[in-house]
Amino acid sequence: MRAMLGIVFWGLGACASSSGVYEVSPGVYSISSTAITSFGGAATAKGSSYKKATQTCAAQGKQMELVNQQSSASIASGSADVTFRCVTRSSGS
């Protein structure tokens, strides 16, 4: 199942543009993505943002924890803003 989600997010991310990940406060990051409607709009933008957030945390040996997410759509495109932090998950939970 996890591999299938990775493939879906990879496919979605290929058609979106993003701001790149930036730190908004100590340990809290944000990314904004946009995709045209014919390539999935807000859903594609959201998938792209989640993928990049997950990759950012994985590079730190951590997991992404969502802080906030907002999406919007218009006739021509959709966008998503994802705010997150990278956390270490305990193996006992």
BALOBA-1460 file (C-alpha; in Angstrom, 3 decimals):
// residues 93
<rec num="1" residu="m" x="0.000" y="0.000" z="0.000"/>
<rec num="2" residu="r" x="2.804" y="2.415" z="0.917"/>
<rec num="3" residu="a" x="4.533" y="1.718" z="-2.405"/>
<rec num="4" residu="m" x="1.284" y="2.410" z="-4.265"/>
<rec num="5" residu="l" x="0.898" y="5.790" z="-2.505"/>
<rec num="6" residu="g" x="4.481" y="6.638" z="-3.403"/>
<rec num="7" residu="i" x="3.790" y="5.920" z="-7.063"/>
<rec num="8" residu="v" x="0.615" y="8.030" z="-6.986"/>
<rec num="9" residu="f" x="2.392" y="10.971" z="-5.297"/>
<rec num="10" residu="w" x="5.299" y="10.655" z="-7.738"/>
<rec num="11" residu="g" x="2.915" y="10.773" z="-10.686"/>
<rec num="12" residu="l" x="1.040" y="13.714" z="-9.255"/>
<rec num="13" residu="g" x="4.194" y="15.644" z="-8.452"/>
<rec num="14" residu="a" x="5.434" y="15.451" z="-12.023"/>
<rec num="15" residu="c" x="2.827" y="17.990" z="-13.183"/>
<rec num="16" residu="a" x="3.103" y="20.605" z="-10.437"/>
<rec num="17" residu="s" x="5.399" y="23.503" z="-9.660"/>
<rec num="18" residu="s" x="6.392" y="24.427" z="-6.122"/>
<rec num="19" residu="s" x="7.997" y="27.125" z="-4.035"/>
<rec num="20" residu="g" x="10.432" y="24.663" z="-2.533"/>
<rec num="21" residu="v" x="10.557" y="23.914" z="1.173"/>
<rec num="22" residu="y" x="11.361" y="26.800" z="3.483"/>
<rec num="23" residu="e" x="11.521" y="27.154" z="7.262"/>
<rec num="24" residu="v" x="8.790" y="29.445" z="8.641"/>
<rec num="25" residu="s" x="9.827" y="29.120" z="12.297"/>
<rec num="26" residu="p" x="12.315" y="26.914" z="14.146"/>
<rec num="27" residu="g" x="11.544" y="23.319" z="13.148"/>
<rec num="28" residu="v" x="8.415" y="24.226" z="11.165"/>
<rec num="29" residu="y" x="8.506" y="24.160" z="7.363"/>
<rec num="30" residu="s" x="6.163" y="25.130" z="4.546"/>
<rec num="31" residu="i" x="5.791" y="24.396" z="0.853"/>
<rec num="32" residu="s" x="3.347" y="25.739" z="-1.732"/>
<rec num="33" residu="s" x="2.545" y="23.964" z="-4.995"/>
<rec num="34" residu="t" x="0.403" y="24.792" z="-8.018"/>
<rec num="35" residu="a" x="-0.929" y="22.602" z="-10.832"/>
<rec num="36" residu="i" x="-3.117" y="23.379" z="-13.812"/>
<rec num="37" residu="t" x="-6.639" y="21.965" z="-13.738"/>
<rec num="38" residu="s" x="-6.089" y="19.598" z="-16.679"/>
<rec num="39" residu="f" x="-3.345" y="17.890" z="-14.631"/>
<rec num="40" residu="g" x="-5.440" y="17.513" z="-11.480"/>
<rec num="41" residu="g" x="-5.374" y="21.051" z="-10.061"/>
<rec num="42" residu="a" x="-5.511" y="21.234" z="-6.269"/>
<rec num="43" residu="a" x="-5.277" y="17.443" z="-5.809"/>
<rec num="44" residu="t" x="-2.053" y="17.281" z="-7.815"/>
<rec num="45" residu="a" x="-0.641" y="20.311" z="-6.004"/>
<rec num="46" residu="k" x="-1.458" y="18.723" z="-2.637"/>
<rec num="47" residu="g" x="0.175" y="15.433" z="-3.644"/>
<rec num="48" residu="s" x="3.291" y="17.254" z="-4.800"/>
<rec num="49" residu="s" x="3.543" y="19.241" z="-1.555"/>
<rec num="50" residu="y" x="3.093" y="16.129" z="0.593"/>
<rec num="51" residu="k" x="5.724" y="14.271" z="-1.436"/>
<rec num="52" residu="k" x="8.308" y="17.032" z="-1.026"/>
<rec num="53" residu="a" x="7.519" y="17.421" z="2.680"/>
<rec num="54" residu="t" x="7.947" y="13.675" z="3.198"/>
<rec num="55" residu="q" x="11.243" y="13.695" z="1.268"/>
<rec num="56" residu="t" x="12.535" y="16.633" z="3.324"/>
<rec num="57" residu="c" x="11.899" y="14.793" z="6.579"/>
<rec num="58" residu="a" x="13.226" y="11.477" z="5.259"/>
<rec num="59" residu="a" x="16.510" y="13.224" z="4.419"/>
<rec num="60" residu="q" x="16.722" y="14.097" z="8.133"/>
<rec num="61" residu="g" x="15.909" y="10.504" z="9.142"/>
<rec num="62" residu="k" x="12.499" y="11.625" z="10.412"/>
<rec num="63" residu="q" x="8.837" y="11.485" z="9.464"/>
<rec num="64" residu="m" x="6.595" y="14.298" z="8.317"/>
<rec num="65" residu="e" x="3.969" y="15.552" z="10.767"/>
<rec num="66" residu="l" x="1.292" y="17.775" z="9.258"/>
<rec num="67" residu="v" x="0.733" y="21.109" z="11.021"/>
<rec num="68" residu="n" x="-1.681" y="22.707" z="8.533"/>
<rec num="69" residu="q" x="-2.868" y="22.248" z="4.962"/>
<rec num="70" residu="q" x="-4.923" y="24.530" z="2.733"/>
<rec num="71" residu="s" x="-6.035" y="24.011" z="-0.858"/>
<rec num="72" residu="s" x="-7.764" y="26.237" z="-3.362"/>
<rec num="73" residu="a" x="-8.969" y="25.802" z="-6.919"/>
<rec num="74" residu="s" x="-9.930" y="27.989" z="-9.838"/>
<rec num="75" residu="i" x="-10.984" y="27.241" z="-13.395"/>
<rec num="76" residu="a" x="-7.365" y="27.263" z="-14.607"/>
<rec num="77" residu="s" x="-5.380" y="25.809" z="-11.686"/>
<rec num="78" residu="g" x="-5.288" y="24.620" z="-8.109"/>
<rec num="79" residu="s" x="-2.848" y="25.193" z="-5.297"/>
<rec num="80" residu="a" x="-1.940" y="23.710" z="-1.936"/>
<rec num="81" residu="d" x="0.002" y="25.074" z="1.020"/>
<rec num="82" residu="v" x="1.378" y="22.484" z="3.441"/>
<rec num="83" residu="t" x="2.971" y="23.374" z="6.776"/>
<rec num="84" residu="f" x="4.768" y="20.566" z="8.576"/>
<rec num="85" residu="r" x="7.461" y="19.563" z="11.029"/>
<rec num="86" residu="c" x="9.858" y="16.634" z="10.958"/>
<rec num="87" residu="v" x="9.570" y="14.318" z="13.953"/>
<rec num="88" residu="t" x="11.199" y="11.155" z="15.205"/>
<rec num="89" residu="r" x="8.631" y="8.425" z="15.719"/>
<rec num="90" residu="s" x="9.182" y="5.900" z="18.464"/>
<rec num="91" residu="s" x="9.157" y="2.292" z="17.271"/>
<rec num="92" residu="g" x="7.009" y="1.223" z="20.230"/>
<rec num="93" residu="s" x="3.820" y="3.050" z="19.155"/>
